[in-house]
Amino acid sequence: MAEESRTLFQGRVVLITGAGTGIGRGMALAFAREGASIALAGRRKEPLEATAAEIQKLGAKAAVIKTDVSNAADCQTLALECVLRLGDLHILINNAGNATFGALDQTADEDISSMLDVNLRGVMLMSKYAIPELIKHRDGSASILNIGTSAALTVVKNFSVYSSVKAALIHFTNCMALELAEHRVRVNCINPGVVETPIFETMMPAASIPAAMANFASQTPLGRVGQPQDIADAALFLCSRKASWITGASLTVDGGISLT
């Protein structure tokens, strides 16, 4: 990476939910390499602290803030703590998410509630409490980025709750883009396809994951599953001044699997 690119987010503070592993970790490291200070939020402190240590080795600042985005008080505290500990808030990345795979009539009520609370309500709450800080920046440096899924753009069998909730997230992105445009705060969404992350360990036996990844790769037109860096690269663009005239966009980053 060229040295000049390390100043792309110099002086910016980025708050990322679900930042300890997978896509969240990948984005946190990518923004840190570009000079940003990172507020790392999530329910498990250990992976957050491990990611923070990696960020600090890059010479960037990191703050670990244990948070459950399904809890309104936690969301409010997170926004306040971010500013208290890092001095500002320019970019909110709503990445925290969970998923349960299965037919609707076999999905537990608590799993339905959890997917709604984390993937949609949590995004709404985090956005609500971040907005007062974001609208202070009218120079185009403030934005919200939501992480959806390309499954929201098509129909995936036995994924009805998760994909429907994420489809609502795309509409929420559009609504917030219009609502915040007068404050020069941009709001966009990335819809990843299958990305190789630890989330699959919660969805299937560990021994089944390599075969599942190979199967997903064979179904993907570009011939491979995604990596966290693929999503991080898209996030860097959408949150940068290079995308200063882009708001209300949903960028699909899935190797073409939603086309099949």
KEKOL-881555 format. One line per field, with one value per atom (N, C-alpha, C): residue number from 0; atom name; x, y, z. Coordinates in steps of 0.2 Angstrom, whole numbers, plus 5000, padded with zeros to 4 digits. Layout:
num	[NUM,...];
atome	[CA,...];
u	[X,...];
v	[Y,...];
w	[Z,...];
REM end
This chain:
num	[0,0,0,1,1,1,2,2,2,3,3,3,4,4,4,5,5,5,6,6,6,7,7,7,8,8,8,9,9,9,10,10,10,11,11,11,12,12,12,13,13,13,14,14,14,15,15,15,16,16,16,17,17,17,18,18,18,19,19,19,20,20,20,21,21,21,22,22,22,23,23,23,24,24,24,25,25,25,26,26,26,27,27,27,28,28,28,29,29,29,30,30,30,31,31,31,32,32,32,33,33,33,34,34,34,35,35,35,36,36,36,37,37,37,38,38,38,39,39,39,40,40,40,41,41,41,42,42,42,43,43,43,44,44,44,45,45,45,46,46,46,47,47,47,48,48,48,49,49,49,50,50,50,51,51,51,52,52,52,53,53,53,54,54,54,55,55,55,56,56,56,57,57,57,58,58,58,59,59,59,60,60,60,61,61,61,62,62,62,63,63,63,64,64,64,65,65,65,66,66,66,67,67,67,68,68,68,69,69,69,70,70,70,71,71,71,72,72,72,73,73,73,74,74,74,75,75,75,76,76,76,77,77,77,78,78,78,79,79,79,80,80,80,81,81,81,82,82,82,83,83,83,84,84,84,85,85,85,86,86,86,87,87,87,88,88,88,89,89,89,90,90,90,91,91,91,92,92,92,93,93,93,94,94,94,95,95,95,96,96,96,97,97,97,98,98,98,99,99,99,100,100,100,101,101,101,102,102,102,103,103,103,104,104,104,105,105,105,106,106,106,107,107,107,108,108,108,109,109,109,110,110,110,111,111,111,112,112,112,113,113,113,114,114,114,115,115,115,116,116,116,117,117,117,118,118,118,119,119,119,120,120,120,121,121,121,122,122,122,123,123,123,124,124,124,125,125,125,126,126,126,127,127,127,128,128,128,129,129,129,130,130,130,131,131,131,132,132,132,133,133,133,134,134,134,135,135,135,136,136,136,137,137,137,138,138,138,139,139,139,140,140,140,141,141,141,142,142,142,143,143,143,144,144,144,145,145,145,146,146,146,147,147,147,148,148,148,149,149,149,150,150,150,151,151,151,152,152,152,153,153,153,154,154,154,155,155,155,156,156,156,157,157,157,158,158,158,159,159,159,160,160,160,161,161,161,162,162,162,163,163,163,164,164,164,165,165,165,166,166,166,167,167,167,168,168,168,169,169,169,170,170,170,171,171,171,172,172,172,173,173,173,174,174,174,175,175,175,176,176,176,177,177,177,178,178,178,179,179,179,180,180,180,181,181,181,182,182,182,183,183,183,184,184,184,185,185,185,186,186,186,187,187,187,188,188,188,189,189,189,190,190,190,191,191,191,192,192,192,193,193,193,194,194,194,195,195,195,196,196,196,197,197,197,198,198,198,199,199,199,200,200,200,201,201,201,202,202,202,203,203,203,204,204,204,205,205,205,206,206,206,207,207,207,208,208,208,209,209,209,210,210,210,211,211,211,212,212,212,213,213,213,214,214,214,215,215,215,216,216,216,217,217,217,218,218,218,219,219,219,220,220,220,221,221,221,222,222,222,223,223,223,224,224,224,225,225,225,226,226,226,227,227,227,228,228,228,229,229,229,230,230,230,231,231,231,232,232,232,233,233,233,234,234,234,235,235,235,236,236,236,237,237,237,238,238,238,239,239,239,240,240,240,241,241,241,242,242,242,243,243,243,244,244,244,245,245,245,246,246,246,247,247,247,248,248,248,249,249,249,250,250,250,251,251,251,252,252,252,253,253,253,254,254,254,255,255,255,256,256,256,257,257,257,258,258,258,259,259,259];
atome	[N,CA,C,N,CA,C,N,CA,C,N,CA,C,N,CA,C,N,CA,C,N,CA,C,N,CA,C,N,CA,C,N,CA,C,N,CA,C,N,CA,C,N,CA,C,N,CA,C,N,CA,C,N,CA,C,N,CA,C,N,CA,C,N,CA,C,N,CA,C,N,CA,C,N,CA,C,N,CA,C,N,CA,C,N,CA,C,N,CA,C,N,CA,C,N,CA,C,N,CA,C,N,CA,C,N,CA,C,N,CA,C,N,CA,C,N,CA,C,N,CA,C,N,CA,C,N,CA,C,N,CA,C,N,CA,C,N,CA,C,N,CA,C,N,CA,C,N,CA,C,N,CA,C,N,CA,C,N,CA,C,N,CA,C,N,CA,C,N,CA,C,N,CA,C,N,CA,C,N,CA,C,N,CA,C,N,CA,C,N,CA,C,N,CA,C,N,CA,C,N,CA,C,N,CA,C,N,CA,C,N,CA,C,N,CA,C,N,CA,C,N,CA,C,N,CA,C,N,CA,C,N,CA,C,N,CA,C,N,CA,C,N,CA,C,N,CA,C,N,CA,C,N,CA,C,N,CA,C,N,CA,C,N,CA,C,N,CA,C,N,CA,C,N,CA,C,N,CA,C,N,CA,C,N,CA,C,N,CA,C,N,CA,C,N,CA,C,N,CA,C,N,CA,C,N,CA,C,N,CA,C,N,CA,C,N,CA,C,N,CA,C,N,CA,C,N,CA,C,N,CA,C,N,CA,C,N,CA,C,N,CA,C,N,CA,C,N,CA,C,N,CA,C,N,CA,C,N,CA,C,N,CA,C,N,CA,C,N,CA,C,N,CA,C,N,CA,C,N,CA,C,N,CA,C,N,CA,C,N,CA,C,N,CA,C,N,CA,C,N,CA,C,N,CA,C,N,CA,C,N,CA,C,N,CA,C,N,CA,C,N,CA,C,N,CA,C,N,CA,C,N,CA,C,N,CA,C,N,CA,C,N,CA,C,N,CA,C,N,CA,C,N,CA,C,N,CA,C,N,CA,C,N,CA,C,N,CA,C,N,CA,C,N,CA,C,N,CA,C,N,CA,C,N,CA,C,N,CA,C,N,CA,C,N,CA,C,N,CA,C,N,CA,C,N,CA,C,N,CA,C,N,CA,C,N,CA,C,N,CA,C,N,CA,C,N,CA,C,N,CA,C,N,CA,C,N,CA,C,N,CA,C,N,CA,C,N,CA,C,N,CA,C,N,CA,C,N,CA,C,N,CA,C,N,CA,C,N,CA,C,N,CA,C,N,CA,C,N,CA,C,N,CA,C,N,CA,C,N,CA,C,N,CA,C,N,CA,C,N,CA,C,N,CA,C,N,CA,C,N,CA,C,N,CA,C,N,CA,C,N,CA,C,N,CA,C,N,CA,C,N,CA,C,N,CA,C,N,CA,C,N,CA,C,N,CA,C,N,CA,C,N,CA,C,N,CA,C,N,CA,C,N,CA,C,N,CA,C,N,CA,C,N,CA,C,N,CA,C,N,CA,C,N,CA,C,N,CA,C,N,CA,C,N,CA,C,N,CA,C,N,CA,C,N,CA,C,N,CA,C,N,CA,C,N,CA,C,N,CA,C,N,CA,C,N,CA,C,N,CA,C,N,CA,C,N,CA,C,N,CA,C,N,CA,C,N,CA,C,N,CA,C,N,CA,C,N,CA,C,N,CA,C,N,CA,C,N,CA,C,N,CA,C,N,CA,C,N,CA,C,N,CA,C,N,CA,C,N,CA,C,N,CA,C,N,CA,C,N,CA,C,N,CA,C,N,CA,C,N,CA,C,N,CA,C,N,CA,C,N,CA,C,N,CA,C,N,CA,C,N,CA,C,N,CA,C,N,CA,C,N,CA,C,N,CA,C,N,CA,C,N,CA,C,N,CA,C,N,CA,C,N,CA,C,N,CA,C,N,CA,C,N,CA,C,N,CA,C,N,CA,C,N,CA,C,N,CA,C,N,CA,C,N,CA,C,N,CA,C,N,CA,C,N,CA,C,N,CA,C];
u	[5004,5000,5004,5003,5007,5006,5012,5012,5007,5005,5001,4994,4992,4985,4984,4989,4988,4985,4985,4982,4974,4971,4965,4960,4961,4956,4960,4965,4969,4964,4964,4960,4953,4951,4944,4943,4937,4936,4930,4932,4927,4925,4918,4915,4912,4914,4912,4909,4903,4900,4902,4902,4904,4911,4915,4922,4927,4926,4931,4933,4929,4931,4928,4930,4927,4927,4921,4921,4923,4920,4921,4928,4932,4939,4943,4941,4944,4943,4937,4936,4940,4940,4944,4951,4954,4962,4963,4958,4959,4958,4954,4953,4959,4961,4967,4973,4974,4980,4979,4973,4972,4973,4975,4976,4970,4964,4959,4960,4956,4956,4950,4950,4944,4941,4935,4931,4928,4930,4928,4923,4917,4911,4909,4907,4905,4903,4900,4898,4903,4908,4914,4920,4923,4928,4935,4936,4942,4944,4940,4942,4942,4939,4939,4946,4948,4955,4961,4960,4965,4965,4959,4959,4962,4961,4964,4971,4974,4981,4984,4981,4983,4983,4978,4978,4983,4984,4990,4996,4998,5004,5005,4999,4999,5000,5001,5002,4995,4990,4983,4980,4976,4972,4966,4965,4959,4956,4949,4946,4941,4941,4937,4931,4925,4919,4914,4913,4909,4902,4898,4891,4887,4881,4876,4871,4871,4867,4860,4858,4850,4848,4852,4851,4851,4846,4846,4851,4851,4856,4863,4865,4871,4873,4868,4870,4871,4867,4868,4875,4876,4883,4889,4888,4893,4895,4890,4891,4895,4892,4895,4903,4904,4910,4915,4913,4917,4920,4916,4918,4922,4920,4924,4931,4932,4939,4943,4940,4943,4942,4938,4937,4933,4930,4925,4922,4917,4914,4912,4916,4915,4911,4912,4909,4907,4900,4897,4897,4899,4898,4894,4888,4884,4885,4889,4891,4889,4887,4885,4879,4879,4874,4874,4868,4868,4863,4863,4859,4858,4852,4850,4847,4849,4847,4842,4837,4832,4825,4820,4813,4810,4806,4802,4799,4795,4792,4796,4803,4807,4812,4811,4815,4812,4816,4814,4812,4806,4804,4810,4814,4819,4824,4825,4830,4827,4821,4817,4818,4817,4818,4825,4829,4836,4839,4837,4839,4836,4830,4826,4830,4832,4835,4842,4846,4853,4853,4850,4851,4848,4842,4838,4837,4834,4833,4840,4845,4851,4854,4853,4856,4852,4846,4842,4844,4845,4847,4854,4859,4865,4865,4861,4861,4858,4853,4849,4854,4858,4862,4869,4871,4877,4875,4869,4867,4869,4868,4869,4877,4881,4888,4890,4887,4889,4887,4881,4879,4883,4887,4892,4897,4898,4903,4899,4899,4896,4900,4906,4912,4912,4907,4907,4911,4913,4917,4913,4907,4903,4898,4898,4894,4892,4887,4885,4885,4888,4888,4885,4880,4876,4879,4880,4882,4876,4874,4868,4870,4867,4868,4865,4869,4866,4860,4859,4853,4847,4848,4842,4839,4843,4842,4839,4839,4836,4832,4831,4827,4831,4833,4837,4833,4832,4828,4830,4826,4827,4831,4831,4834,4830,4823,4818,4818,4820,4820,4826,4832,4838,4838,4836,4836,4831,4825,4820,4821,4825,4827,4832,4837,4842,4839,4833,4830,4827,4825,4822,4828,4834,4839,4841,4840,4842,4837,4830,4826,4827,4829,4831,4837,4842,4847,4845,4840,4838,4834,4830,4826,4831,4836,4841,4845,4847,4851,4847,4840,4836,4836,4835,4834,4840,4846,4852,4855,4853,4856,4857,4852,4852,4858,4860,4866,4873,4872,4878,4881,4877,4879,4877,4881,4879,4878,4873,4871,4871,4875,4875,4876,4875,4875,4879,4882,4886,4882,4881,4878,4883,4886,4891,4888,4891,4889,4892,4894,4897,4904,4905,4912,4915,4921,4923,4925,4921,4921,4919,4921,4919,4911,4907,4900,4897,4901,4898,4899,4904,4904,4898,4894,4888,4882,4883,4878,4878,4884,4885,4891,4892,4898,4904,4909,4916,4918,4917,4920,4917,4911,4907,4909,4912,4914,4918,4923,4927,4923,4919,4915,4910,4907,4902,4905,4911,4915,4916,4919,4920,4914,4908,4902,4900,4900,4899,4903,4909,4914,4912,4910,4908,4901,4897,4891,4892,4898,4899,4903,4900,4902,4910,4912,4919,4924,4921,4924,4927,4926,4928,4923,4924,4920,4924,4921,4924,4928,4933,4937,4935,4936,4935,4938,4943,4947,4943,4939,4935,4929,4927,4921,4925,4930,4934,4936,4938,4940,4934,4928,4922,4920,4921,4919,4924,4930,4935,4933,4930,4928,4922,4917,4910,4911,4916,4916,4921,4924,4930,4927,4931,4928,4928,4931,4930,4923,4919,4912,4907,4910,4907,4900,4898,4892,4888,4889,4885,4882,4875,4872,4865,4863,4857,4859,4865,4868,4868,4866,4867,4872,4878,4883,4884,4883,4883,4890,4893,4900,4899,4898,4897,4899,4904,4907,4902,4896,4891,4886,4886,4882,4874,4873,4866,4863,4867,4865,4863,4864,4863,4856];
v	[4994,5000,5006,5011,5017,5021,5024,5028,5034,5037,5042,5040,5033,5031,5030,5030,5030,5036,5041,5047,5048,5043,5044,5045,5042,5043,5046,5050,5053,5058,5057,5062,5060,5055,5052,5047,5047,5042,5037,5031,5026,5021,5021,5016,5010,5004,4998,4993,4991,4986,4979,4974,4967,4967,4971,4972,4967,4962,4958,4953,4950,4945,4946,4942,4942,4949,4951,4957,4963,4963,4969,4970,4964,4965,4967,4964,4966,4973,4976,4983,4988,4985,4989,4990,4984,4985,4989,4988,4992,5000,5002,5009,5011,5007,5009,5010,5006,5006,5013,5016,5022,5028,5027,5033,5034,5030,5032,5029,5032,5029,5025,5019,5015,5013,5014,5012,5005,5000,4993,4991,4989,4987,4980,4976,4970,4967,4961,4958,4954,4952,4948,4952,4953,4958,4955,4948,4945,4947,4945,4946,4954,4958,4965,4967,4965,4967,4964,4958,4956,4960,4962,4967,4973,4976,4982,4982,4976,4975,4976,4973,4973,4980,4984,4991,4995,4994,4998,4996,4990,4989,4992,4994,4998,5006,5007,5014,5018,5015,5019,5018,5022,5022,5017,5014,5009,5009,5009,5009,5003,4999,4993,4995,4994,4996,4990,4986,4980,4983,4980,4983,4977,4977,4973,4978,4978,4983,4982,4976,4975,4979,4982,4985,4993,4996,5004,5007,5006,5009,5008,5002,5001,5005,5005,5009,5017,5019,5026,5027,5023,5023,5022,5018,5017,5023,5027,5033,5038,5039,5043,5041,5035,5033,5033,5033,5033,5041,5045,5052,5054,5051,5052,5050,5044,5041,5042,5044,5045,5052,5056,5063,5065,5060,5062,5056,5057,5052,5054,5051,5053,5048,5042,5036,5031,5029,5023,5017,5012,5006,5001,5000,4995,4988,4984,4978,4972,4973,4967,4964,4957,4954,4946,4943,4936,4933,4926,4923,4916,4913,4906,4904,4898,4895,4889,4889,4884,4887,4882,4883,4887,4892,4896,4893,4887,4884,4880,4879,4876,4881,4887,4893,4895,4895,4896,4904,4905,4912,4917,4914,4918,4920,4915,4917,4922,4922,4927,4934,4934,4940,4943,4938,4940,4943,4940,4942,4949,4950,4957,4962,4960,4965,4967,4962,4963,4966,4963,4965,4972,4973,4979,4984,4982,4987,4989,4985,4988,4993,4992,4997,5004,5003,5009,5013,5009,5012,5015,5012,5014,5021,5021,5026,5032,5031,5036,5040,5036,5039,5041,5039,5042,5049,5050,5055,5062,5063,5070,5071,5066,5067,5068,5064,5064,5071,5074,5080,5086,5085,5091,5092,5087,5087,5089,5095,5096,5097,5094,5095,5089,5084,5078,5072,5073,5068,5063,5064,5060,5055,5049,5044,5038,5035,5029,5023,5018,5012,5006,5003,4997,4991,4985,4979,4975,4973,4969,4962,4960,4953,4953,4950,4949,4944,4941,4936,4940,4947,4951,4953,4951,4953,4948,4942,4936,4932,4926,4921,4915,4914,4909,4904,4898,4894,4893,4893,4892,4897,4903,4909,4915,4914,4919,4924,4923,4928,4933,4930,4934,4938,4935,4939,4944,4943,4948,4954,4952,4958,4962,4959,4963,4966,4964,4968,4974,4974,4980,4985,4982,4986,4990,4988,4992,4997,4996,5002,5007,5005,5009,5014,5011,5014,5020,5018,5024,5029,5027,5032,5037,5034,5038,5042,5040,5044,5050,5050,5056,5060,5057,5061,5065,5062,5065,5069,5069,5073,5080,5083,5090,5092,5087,5088,5086,5084,5082,5075,5071,5065,5059,5056,5051,5044,5040,5033,5028,5023,5018,5011,5006,4999,4995,4990,4985,4978,4975,4968,4963,4960,4954,4948,4944,4937,4933,4927,4922,4924,4926,4928,4923,4921,4916,4919,4918,4921,4916,4918,4913,4912,4916,4916,4909,4906,4899,4894,4895,4891,4890,4895,4896,4892,4891,4889,4881,4878,4871,4868,4862,4859,4861,4862,4864,4860,4853,4849,4850,4853,4854,4860,4864,4871,4871,4867,4867,4865,4860,4857,4862,4866,4871,4877,4879,4884,4882,4876,4874,4874,4872,4872,4879,4884,4891,4893,4892,4894,4892,4886,4883,4886,4889,4892,4899,4902,4909,4910,4915,4916,4918,4921,4923,4918,4912,4906,4906,4910,4909,4913,4911,4914,4921,4925,4932,4931,4936,4937,4944,4944,4951,4957,4956,4962,4964,4960,4961,4967,4965,4970,4976,4976,4981,4986,4984,4988,4992,4989,4993,4998,4996,5001,5007,5006,5011,5016,5014,5018,5022,5018,5022,5027,5026,5030,5036,5036,5041,5047,5052,5058,5056,5050,5048,5046,5045,5044,5049,5055,5061,5063,5060,5061,5055,5050,5044,5043,5043,5041,5037,5033,5029,5023,5022,5016,5010,5004,4998,4994,4993,4990,4983,4979,4971,4969,4966,4963,4956,4952,4945,4940,4942,4938,4936,4939,4938,4932,4930,4924,4926,4932,4934,4935,4934,4934,4927,4922,4915,4913];
w	[5000,5000,5000,4996,4995,5001,5003,5009,5009,5003,5003,5005,5004,5005,5012,5016,5024,5027,5023,5026,5023,5020,5018,5023,5029,5035,5041,5039,5045,5049,5055,5059,5060,5057,5057,5063,5066,5071,5068,5067,5065,5070,5071,5076,5072,5074,5070,5075,5074,5078,5076,5080,5078,5075,5079,5076,5078,5082,5084,5080,5075,5071,5064,5059,5052,5049,5046,5042,5046,5052,5056,5058,5059,5061,5054,5049,5042,5041,5042,5041,5046,5052,5057,5056,5054,5052,5045,5041,5034,5036,5040,5041,5046,5050,5054,5050,5045,5040,5036,5036,5032,5037,5043,5048,5052,5052,5057,5064,5068,5075,5075,5079,5078,5085,5086,5091,5090,5093,5092,5097,5094,5098,5097,5102,5101,5108,5108,5114,5118,5114,5117,5118,5124,5124,5122,5122,5120,5113,5108,5101,5100,5103,5102,5105,5110,5113,5108,5105,5101,5094,5092,5086,5088,5094,5096,5096,5098,5099,5092,5087,5080,5077,5079,5077,5080,5086,5089,5086,5084,5081,5074,5071,5065,5067,5073,5075,5075,5075,5076,5083,5084,5091,5090,5096,5096,5103,5104,5110,5110,5115,5115,5120,5117,5121,5120,5126,5126,5125,5120,5118,5115,5117,5114,5111,5104,5100,5101,5103,5104,5111,5114,5120,5119,5120,5118,5123,5129,5134,5131,5129,5127,5121,5116,5110,5112,5116,5118,5121,5126,5129,5124,5119,5115,5111,5109,5105,5109,5116,5120,5122,5123,5125,5119,5113,5107,5107,5108,5108,5114,5120,5126,5125,5122,5122,5116,5111,5105,5102,5105,5104,5098,5095,5089,5087,5082,5078,5071,5066,5059,5055,5057,5053,5057,5056,5060,5055,5057,5052,5056,5054,5058,5055,5058,5055,5059,5066,5070,5067,5067,5064,5067,5066,5067,5063,5062,5057,5060,5058,5059,5053,5051,5045,5046,5043,5043,5041,5040,5038,5044,5042,5047,5052,5051,5056,5060,5059,5063,5066,5065,5068,5075,5080,5087,5087,5091,5092,5094,5099,5101,5096,5091,5086,5081,5080,5076,5079,5086,5089,5089,5090,5090,5083,5078,5071,5070,5072,5071,5076,5082,5087,5085,5082,5081,5074,5069,5062,5060,5063,5061,5067,5072,5078,5080,5081,5083,5078,5072,5067,5068,5069,5070,5077,5082,5088,5088,5085,5084,5080,5075,5070,5074,5078,5082,5086,5090,5095,5092,5086,5083,5079,5077,5073,5076,5082,5085,5084,5084,5083,5076,5072,5065,5061,5063,5060,5062,5067,5068,5062,5058,5053,5046,5044,5038,5032,5033,5028,5023,5024,5020,5023,5029,5032,5036,5037,5041,5036,5039,5035,5039,5037,5040,5035,5037,5032,5035,5032,5035,5031,5034,5031,5031,5025,5023,5021,5016,5013,5006,5001,4994,4994,5000,5001,5001,5003,5003,4996,4991,4984,4980,4983,4979,4984,4983,4987,4989,4995,4997,5002,5000,5004,5011,5015,5023,5026,5023,5025,5026,5027,5026,5031,5037,5042,5041,5041,5040,5034,5028,5022,5022,5025,5025,5029,5035,5039,5036,5032,5029,5023,5020,5015,5018,5024,5027,5028,5030,5031,5025,5019,5013,5013,5014,5014,5019,5025,5030,5028,5025,5022,5018,5013,5009,5012,5017,5021,5025,5028,5032,5027,5021,5017,5015,5014,5012,5019,5024,5030,5033,5031,5034,5028,5022,5017,5018,5021,5023,5028,5031,5036,5033,5027,5023,5026,5029,5031,5026,5023,5018,5022,5019,5022,5016,5016,5011,5014,5010,5012,5008,5010,5007,5008,5002,5003,5001,5006,5004,5002,4998,4997,5003,5001,5006,5007,5013,5015,5020,5020,5024,5031,5036,5042,5048,5054,5059,5060,5057,5058,5056,5051,5049,5055,5060,5065,5070,5069,5073,5069,5063,5058,5056,5057,5055,5059,5059,5062,5059,5063,5060,5054,5055,5050,5043,5043,5037,5033,5037,5034,5027,5027,5021,5015,5016,5010,5008,5013,5012,5008,5010,5007,4999,4998,4991,4987,4990,4987,4985,4990,4988,4983,4983,4978,4971,4971,4964,4961,4966,4964,4962,4964,4963,4956,4952,4945,4945,4950,4950,4953,4955,4957,4963,4968,4975,4980,4986,4991,4993,4996,4998,5004,5005,5011,5014,5021,5024,5020,5017,5014,5008,5005,4999,5001,5007,5010,5013,5016,5018,5013,5007,5001,4999,4999,4997,5002,5009,5014,5014,5012,5012,5007,5001,4996,4998,5000,5001,5007,5012,5017,5016,5010,5008,5005,5004,5000,4992,4990,4983,4982,4987,4986,4989,4988,4992,4989,4983,4979,4979,4984,4984,4990,4990,4996,4994,4999,4997,4993,4992,4988,4991,4988,4990,4986,4988,4984,4985,4980,4980,4979,4984,4984,4985,4980,4981,4976,4972,4966,4961,4961,4956,4958,4964,4966,4966,4967,4967,4960,4955,4948,4946,4950,4948,4950];
REM end
